[in-house]
Amino acid sequence: MDTALPKRASWRDYYEMTKPRVVMMMILTAMVGMFLAVPGMVPLDALLWGNVGIALVASAGAVVNHLIDHRIDTIMQRTLKRPIPQGKVTPTQALLFACAICLSGMAILMWLVNPLCAWLTLASFVGYAIIYTGWLKRATPQNIVIGGLSGAMPPLLGWTAVTGTVEPGGLLLVLIIFAWTPPHFWPLAIHRKNDYAKTNIPMLPVTHGEALTKLHTLLYTIIMLVVSVMPYLTGMSGLFYLMSALVLGAGFLYHSINLMVTKRPQAAMQTFRFSIFYLIALFIVLLIDHYL
């Protein structure tokens, strides 16, 4: 295989393929999972090596996503400037890079954290990079619902990195992100509906129309709100978390209703952006409440 770097390639091109903003959100939720798993301070070795290993494997999944989607990326306006469509990185180089960082992450998790965390992280990688990107994304308009489980795993990975076990608290954190994923992604799919239509990707707005997608976004927002209060109902979190979750949930519900009733094109991206703020804020509140 030809592994010579393209003339215009740089470390920034490889860094961009790792989807750093997405990985940073994943590491935030993984860290919260770590801290919620113990009453006091997380052991420093688990905190450091757990997050490094999870980040490397998650980054590898992002690179594989770029690799599998590189042909449709040349059609979609949102992804046209990614490194592979621009010819800055070849598919072979992307594959070698993904393998290198995935194996590095797995080695760190296996020998410096614990095997259960390593295998769960690998399962998350396979779920996102292979099952979702390679199959579900092109197979069903419910792709983001089914495939969302792999993207919801980081808090459990963080929890397991500390405890070496799968426990109900970690699974509840997964459930929160799993319920959040559809109302987070569908507004973006509405905004990029024409792009998905050109590539024959069966996203819900393309196959069933915007009206039904907006209704589903609202319904899943309500489901997410119910799930978000479960940490309080189960005794995992306290009153500060409950009040904060209700306020944040009310904001998300407002945006989902607004998306459904308004015809303004900006509403979809406003909902999408708020969903990112919502998840970050909710997990920070979980962490604060844990130590109050």
Secondary structure by P-SEA (a helix, b strand, c coil): ccccccccccaaaaaaaaaaaaaaaaaaaaaaaaaaaccccccaaaaaaaaaaaaaaaaaaaaaaaaaaaaaaaccccccccccccccccaaaaaaaaaaaaaaaaaaaaccccaaaaaaaaaaaaaccccccccccccccccccccccccccaaaaaaaaacccccaaaaaaaaaaaaacccccaaaaaaaaaaaaaaccccccccccaaaaaaaaaaaaaaaaaaaacccccccccaaaaaaaaaaaaaaaaaaaaaacccccaaaaaaaaaaaaaaaaaaaaaaaaaac
